[in-house]
Amino acid sequence: MVIGGLMAFMLAARQEIVPALWLDLKGNITVAGRPVTPRITPGANRFRGQDGVTYNFSGQHGGVLFDDLPALKLTGSMTVSTWIYPRSYVNDGPGAQILFRGDDRCGYDTYWMVVEGDGTINFAVGNERDQQMKVKAELPLNRWTHITATFDVKTGELAMWFGDERVAYAHTSRRPFANLDPKQAPGVGIGNVQNNLGPHNQPFNGMLADLRLYPAVLTPEEAGFNGRPRVENP
């Protein structure tokens, strides 16, 4: 009974981890559990299907953009979880951003998930000396794939899953940093970089749903993978 009670307590505590950022299937957008209203710029839109809200990106411009809020300045462990449906790998820019935290400088970004022109999806962290480390895996087009990517600050482990299958793994001494340049439009972007008026444009061409960013290392199931996409095409 004591062991069972302890396990139940630990499970409950783990389930109570609040996402630092969540675009949920009900259409809510929260940062650290509080509702926020990001800027959804032309080229990005959302629609409500039978099973929930999906975000659609043109591949030319547009993104869901957030200020550099304190809860998004993650410097420790993290998990990114999302369903994505890419229609192409890259239409414009060096990569197609899924989730990005940085500013208008070239480099000096802290964490990001990006689709590259070589047909891979990459998850990376970077430090204040503009040194990065990433994991990557080949990404299929024109189908829904659930991506989970994690960074463990204690071990330096980076990992990526498609569904419940681990597809990439690495170790790094790099650690993400908190403070971006306040004069260079710092922030967080989904579907593009953080500033639609800046010098960079890295638009995603496709759809995503149920994007979550957690300040902890979680399994795919703990982070939202339920075995099938609860989303549909527009």
C-alpha positions in Angstrom: 0.0 0.0 0.0 2.8 2.4 0.8 4.6 1.7 -2.5 1.4 1.9 -4.4 0.5 5.2 -2.8 3.9 6.6 -3.5 3.7 5.6 -7.1 0.3 7.2 -7.4 1.6 10.4 -5.8 4.6 10.5 -8.2 2.3 9.9 -11.2 -0.1 12.6 -10.1 2.7 15.1 -9.6 4.1 14.3 -13.1 0.7 14.8 -14.6 0.4 18.2 -13.1 3.3 19.7 -15.1 1.9 22.8 -16.8 3.1 23.5 -20.3 5.2 26.6 -20.7 3.3 27.0 -24.0 0.2 25.2 -25.4 -1.9 25.5 -28.5 -4.6 23.0 -27.6 -7.2 21.3 -29.7 -10.0 23.4 -28.1 -8.5 26.5 -29.6 -7.0 27.8 -26.3 -3.5 29.3 -26.3 -1.8 29.5 -22.9 1.6 30.4 -21.5 2.3 28.8 -18.1 -1.4 28.1 -17.8 -2.6 31.6 -18.5 -4.5 32.6 -21.7 -2.5 34.8 -24.1 -3.3 36.3 -27.5 -0.4 36.0 -30.0 -0.1 37.8 -33.3 -1.3 35.5 -36.1 0.2 37.1 -39.2 -0.9 36.8 -42.8 0.0 33.5 -44.3 -1.1 31.7 -41.1 -4.6 30.9 -40.0 -6.5 28.4 -37.9 -9.6 26.3 -38.5 -11.8 24.2 -36.4 -12.5 20.6 -37.5 -14.5 17.8 -36.0 -11.7 16.9 -33.6 -10.2 20.2 -32.8 -8.3 23.3 -33.9 -5.5 23.1 -36.5 -3.1 25.8 -37.6 -2.4 26.1 -41.3 0.7 27.8 -42.8 1.2 28.9 -46.4 4.9 28.3 -46.8 5.4 31.9 -48.0 4.8 34.1 -44.9 3.0 34.0 -41.7 3.4 32.7 -38.2 1.9 32.6 -34.7 4.2 35.0 -32.8 4.7 35.6 -29.1 6.6 38.2 -27.1 9.7 36.9 -25.2 7.7 36.1 -22.1 9.5 34.9 -18.9 7.9 31.5 -19.0 9.3 30.9 -22.5 12.9 31.6 -21.4 13.7 28.0 -20.8 17.3 27.2 -19.8 16.7 23.7 -18.4 15.0 20.5 -19.4 12.3 20.8 -22.0 9.9 18.8 -24.2 8.3 19.8 -27.5 5.3 17.8 -28.6 3.2 18.4 -31.7 1.3 16.9 -34.6 2.6 18.2 -38.0 1.6 17.8 -41.6 4.3 19.1 -44.0 3.4 19.8 -47.6 6.9 20.6 -48.6 10.3 20.8 -46.8 11.3 24.4 -47.4 9.8 27.1 -49.7 11.7 30.1 -48.4 14.6 30.7 -46.2 17.2 28.3 -44.8 14.6 26.2 -42.9 10.9 26.0 -42.1 10.4 26.8 -38.4 8.0 24.8 -36.3 8.9 26.3 -33.0 11.6 29.0 -32.6 13.0 31.2 -29.8 15.5 33.8 -30.8 15.9 37.4 -32.1 16.8 39.2 -35.3 20.5 38.4 -35.1 21.9 35.6 -37.3 22.4 32.7 -34.8 22.3 33.1 -31.0 19.0 31.3 -30.9 18.1 29.3 -27.7 15.9 26.4 -28.9 14.1 25.5 -32.1 12.4 22.8 -34.1 12.9 23.2 -37.9 12.2 21.4 -41.1 15.3 21.5 -43.3 15.6 21.3 -47.1 17.3 17.9 -46.9 13.9 16.4 -45.8 14.7 16.2 -42.1 13.1 17.7 -39.0 15.7 19.0 -36.5 15.5 19.9 -32.8 18.3 21.9 -31.3 19.5 24.0 -28.4 22.1 26.8 -28.6 24.2 28.6 -26.0 25.2 32.3 -25.6 28.4 31.7 -27.7 26.3 30.7 -30.7 27.2 27.0 -30.4 24.4 24.5 -31.2 23.7 20.9 -31.0 20.8 19.1 -32.7 19.1 15.8 -33.4 17.3 15.1 -36.7 15.3 12.5 -38.5 13.8 12.1 -42.0 10.3 13.5 -42.1 7.6 12.2 -44.5 5.5 14.7 -46.5 1.7 14.9 -46.8 0.8 12.9 -43.7 0.3 13.6 -40.0 3.3 12.7 -37.8 3.5 13.2 -34.1 6.9 14.6 -33.0 8.2 14.6 -29.5 11.6 16.1 -28.8 13.4 16.4 -25.5 16.4 18.0 -23.9 17.6 16.8 -20.5 19.7 19.5 -18.8 21.2 17.1 -16.2 22.6 14.6 -18.7 22.8 16.7 -21.9 20.7 14.2 -23.7 18.7 15.3 -26.8 16.2 12.9 -28.2 13.4 12.7 -30.8 10.4 10.4 -31.3 8.0 9.8 -34.1 4.9 8.5 -32.3 6.3 6.2 -29.6 9.5 5.3 -31.6 12.7 7.0 -30.8 14.3 8.1 -34.1 17.3 10.3 -33.0 19.6 10.6 -29.9 22.6 12.7 -29.0 24.5 14.2 -26.1 25.7 17.8 -25.8 27.4 20.2 -23.4 25.5 23.1 -24.9 22.8 24.7 -22.7 20.1 27.2 -23.8 20.4 30.7 -22.4 17.7 33.1 -21.0 18.5 36.6 -22.2 18.2 37.5 -25.9 19.1 41.0 -27.2 16.2 43.3 -26.2 17.0 45.6 -29.1 16.7 42.8 -31.7 13.0 41.9 -31.4 13.3 38.8 -29.2 10.4 36.3 -29.0 9.0 33.0 -29.9 7.5 32.0 -33.3 5.4 29.0 -34.4 5.4 28.3 -38.1 8.1 30.9 -38.7 10.7 33.0 -36.9 9.6 35.4 -34.1 9.4 38.7 -36.1 7.4 39.1 -39.3 8.8 42.6 -39.8 12.5 41.6 -39.4 15.2 40.5 -41.8 14.4 36.8 -41.7 11.6 34.7 -43.1 11.5 30.9 -42.5 7.9 29.9 -43.1 6.5 26.4 -42.6 4.4 25.0 -45.4 1.8 22.7 -43.8 -0.3 22.2 -40.7 0.3 21.6 -37.1 -1.9 20.9 -34.1 -1.7 20.5 -30.3 1.7 22.0 -30.0 3.1 21.9 -26.4 6.3 23.1 -24.8 7.0 21.7 -21.4 9.7 22.7 -18.9 10.6 19.1 -18.2 11.5 15.8 -19.9 8.4 13.8 -20.6 7.6 10.6 -22.6 5.6 11.0 -25.8 2.5 9.7 -24.0 2.9 12.1 -21.1 3.4 14.9 -23.6 0.2 14.3 -25.6 0.7 11.4 -28.0 -2.4 9.2 -28.0 -1.7 7.0 -31.0 -3.6 8.8 -33.7 -4.0 12.4 -34.9 -7.2 14.1 -33.6 -7.0 16.6 -36.5 -8.1 16.8 -40.1 -7.2 18.6 -43.3 -9.0 21.8 -44.2 
